[in-house]
Amino acid sequence: MKKIVVVYQSKYGATRKYAKWIAKELSCDLFNGKDIKASNLEPYDTIILGGGLYAGGVNGIKLLTKNFSSFSHKNLVLFTCGLADPSNTVNTENIKKGLNKVLTEEMQEKIKVFHLRGAMDYSKLSPLHRTMMALVCKMTAKKDRDSLTDEDEEMLASYGKNVDFINIETILPLINYIRNL
């Protein structure tokens, strides 16, 4: 039986929630990425890394990118967690563009990627993230109304509010992928 591990990095809790669900469903080990070293992952055949999306980057992805040569013989899965709706191909293409900046071509071929939708409680954002969101919303609000995407409109409508798109059923494609390895 193959050994599986889920490693996550979560700033506000959505990624952690998905990671716990995935680990429970697969009956595997679970670690916070802040508390683990690459050498701790050697015994595992499959590494699932989860990270929140922030300004086009994935929280905790350096664990994969810096140690890819040590992990390249393993099954590697990455799940991202953000507010953008992954059923919208424009959003997944934007996430992919961000990943292309940090993942080499070889990494992109080797790492299976899943996108999950998260949550945001504006009252819990760090001052930096609150400022960044305010700037993005301000810039978006200045756009011509006809040029706004569905995501732009959703962001403007939900700005300053609590939004939660977390859904346990969205982990099923990832779970099925792992079970079919």
Long-range contacts (C-beta under 8 A, 24 or more apart in sequence): 2-45, 2-46, 2-75, 2-181, 3-28, 3-29, 3-43, 3-44, 3-45, 3-46, 4-28, 4-29, 4-44, 4-45, 4-46, 4-48, 4-178, 5-29, 5-30, 5-31, 5-41, 5-44, 5-46, 5-47, 5-48, 6-30, 6-31, 6-48, 6-49, 6-50, 7-31, 7-32, 7-33, 7-36, 7-41, 7-47, 7-48, 7-49, 7-50, 7-60, 7-63, 8-32, 8-33, 8-49, 8-50, 8-51, 8-60, 9-33, 9-34, 9-50, 9-51, 9-52, 9-59, 9-60, 10-50, 10-51, 10-52, 10-59, 10-81, 11-52, 11-54, 11-59, 11-126, 11-129, 12-52, 12-119, 12-120, 12-121, 12-124, 12-125, 13-119, 14-52, 14-81, 14-118, 14-119, 14-166, 15-50, 15-51, 15-52, 15-59, 15-79, 15-81, 15-118, 17-166, 18-50, 18-79, 18-81, 18-116, 18-166, 18-171, 19-48, 19-50, 21-168, 21-171, 22-48, 22-50, 22-79, 22-171, 22-174, 22-175, 25-171, 25-175, 26-175, 26-178, 26-179, 33-60, 33-63, 36-63, 38-63, 38-66, 38-67, 38-70, 38-71, 41-67, 41-71, 42-70, 44-74, 45-74, 45-75, 46-74, 46-75, 46-76, 46-77, 46-178, 46-181, 47-71, 47-74, 47-75, 47-76, 47-77, 48-77, 48-78, 48-79, 48-174, 48-178, 49-76, 49-77, 49-78, 49-79, 50-78, 50-79, 50-80, 50-81, 51-78, 51-79, 51-80, 51-81, 52-80, 52-81, 52-82, 52-118, 53-80, 53-81, 53-82, 53-83, 53-84, 53-95, 53-98, 53-118, 54-129, 55-132, 56-94, 56-97, 56-98, 56-101, 57-98, 57-102, 58-98, 58-99, 58-102, 61-102, 61-103, 64-107, 64-111, 65-102, 65-103, 65-107, 68-104, 68-106, 68-107, 68-110, 72-106, 72-110, 75-112, 75-178, 75-181, 76-110, 76-111, 76-112, 77-111, 77-112, 77-113, 77-114, 77-174, 77-177, 77-178, 78-111, 78-112, 78-113, 78-114, 79-113, 79-114, 79-115, 79-116, 79-174, 80-113, 80-114, 80-115, 80-116, 81-116, 81-117, 81-118, 82-115, 82-117, 82-118, 83-117, 83-118, 83-119, 83-120, 83-155, 83-163, 83-165, 84-115, 84-117, 84-151, 85-117, 85-150, 85-151, 85-154, 85-165, 86-115, 86-116, 86-117, 88-150, 88-151, 90-149, 90-151, 91-115, 91-151, 112-177, 114-173, 114-174, 114-177, 116-166, 116-170, 116-171, 117-165, 117-166, 117-167, 117-170, 118-165, 118-166, 119-162, 119-163, 119-164, 119-165, 119-166, 120-158, 120-162, 120-163, 121-162, 122-159, 122-160, 122-161, 122-162, 123-162, 133-159
